[in-house]
Amino acid sequence: MNTLEAIAARRNVRAYTDEPIPAEVLRAVLDTARRAPSAGNRQEWDMVVVTDRAQLQALAGVWRGAGHVAGSAATVALIAPKHDDPMRNRSLEFDLGQLAMTLILAATEHGIGCGHTAVSEQDLARELLGFPDDRFCAWLVAMGYPADRPIRPLKRHNRRPFEEVVHFGTW
Ligand SMILES: Cc1cc2nc3c(=O)[nH]c(=O)nc-3n(C[C@H](O)[C@H](O)[C@H](O)COP(=O)(O)O)c2cc1C
């Protein structure tokens, strides 16, 4: 799959088969993710990878939209530092988005479906994942082989029309 095919094939997957992700595949996906760019090349992120079923089920409690984490083959928690400076937080959020997308596209290449998840229950996330007090869990990316259909480039997608989104020269 080339980059354009991976972008066209990626979709949010929230139901997974029982098939585990081979350790070497998971490692390769994570290794690709850490190539993501970041402001000042600060790389202010850590990834905690969870594959234990009981831990995944508990982790699903960190947000009302995180139910799919329970049935995932692996979930990657994106951990970041807390900043007081709004500019630092702004670039950090951008960096985390790029990390997540790099992770997801790398997984797509291997036929793995991913589902983003917000995190509201930070105390529960910290208790389950053990990250330090000066960090927070920014996002979860649940992963697994899709229960519905394989990951293939989508012909139709639910997006705003090109003419509405793209402005040449001026708005
Ligand atoms: C920043 C962000 C947060 C998201 N949070 C959740 C979430 O908490 N739970 C969930 O089920 N989906 C979540 N999603 C998935 C989006 O709903 C999904 O990407 C969007 O509907 C577009 O669908 P697609 O990914 O299949 O193209 C999130 C996506 C992004 C980019």
The ligand as a Gaussian input file, in Angstrom:
#p B3LYP/6-31G(d) Opt

LIG

0 1
 C       -9.240000      14.156000      17.778000
 C      -10.212000      13.013000      17.565000
 C      -10.897000      12.486000      18.642000
 C      -11.770000      11.421000      18.463000
 N      -12.384000      10.874000      19.561000
 C      -13.155000       9.791000      19.398000
 C      -13.712000       9.146000      20.550000
 O      -13.507000       9.537000      21.698000
 N      -14.463000       8.043000      20.348000
 C      -14.708000       7.559000      19.097000
 O      -15.390000       6.541000      18.985000
 N      -14.209000       8.154000      17.985000
 C      -13.431000       9.255000      18.107000
 N      -12.878000       9.866000      17.000000
 C      -13.173000       9.350000      15.643000
 C      -13.978000      10.307000      14.761000
 O      -15.322000      10.325000      15.186000
 C      -13.835000       9.875000      13.301000
 O      -12.479000       9.956000      12.922000
 C      -14.680000      10.739000      12.361000
 O      -16.053000      10.502000      12.581000
 C      -14.381000      10.494000      10.897000
 O      -14.579000       9.145000      10.556000
 P      -13.402000       8.294000       9.881000
 O      -12.241000       8.306000      10.865000
 O      -13.956000       6.913000       9.692000
 O      -13.019000       8.942000       8.600000
 C      -11.996000      10.911000      17.163000
 C      -11.297000      11.462000      16.074000
 C      -10.399000      12.479000      16.272000
 C       -9.619000      13.025000      15.081000

